[in-house]
C-alpha cells in the first residue's frame, strides 16, 4: 500500500499535494524546484566546490549522493545520510546549491517539517525506496515488487489448467 501511494505522489504530485492540504492546511504546495541564476561570464563552481560548501555548512553525516546541474538553471544537490539528530527512520539531508554563486538555495531534512502533511509528503520517497526502515524496508519493497509478476504467472497457470481440463473433458465426452 505504501509503495503504491508513494508512486501516485511521484506521478501526479500536484493533485496529491492538494489532497494532503485538505487534511493538513499548513502543508507546502507543490515544490517549485530551486534553480540557479545564470551569470554572464561566470563558470559553474564545480562539484568539488559544491561539496565543500555543503560540508562547511552541514558537516554531519555520510555523503550519499551528488546530483550535477542539468542545464544553465540546474543546481547541485548534495545528500548526506545518517545525519545525527534527525529522524531514526529517515536521517538524510539534501542541500541545494546554486551552480554559479555557490549560495545554498534550499535544505531538506526531517527537522524542517512544519506540519503533519509536510511530514507525510517527506516520507513518500523513503517509503517508496525502502530507505525508511533499513533492510527490512528494502525487503518489503522487493517483495511487493514481486507481487505483480507472481499474480500474473499464477493467474496464467490457473487459466491454462482450466483450459486444458475443459479440452480434455470435451475429448472424453460421449458423442450424441
Secondary structure, 3 states (H helix, E strand, C coil): CHHHHHHHHHHCHHHHHHHHHHHCCCCCCCCCCCCCCCCCCCCCCCHHHHHHHHHHHCCCCEEEEEECCCCCCCEEEEEEECCCCCCCCCCCEEEEEECCCCCEEEEECHHHCCCHHHHHHHHHHHHHHCHHHHHHHHHHHHHHHHHHHHHHHHHHHHHHHHHHHHHHHHHHCCCC
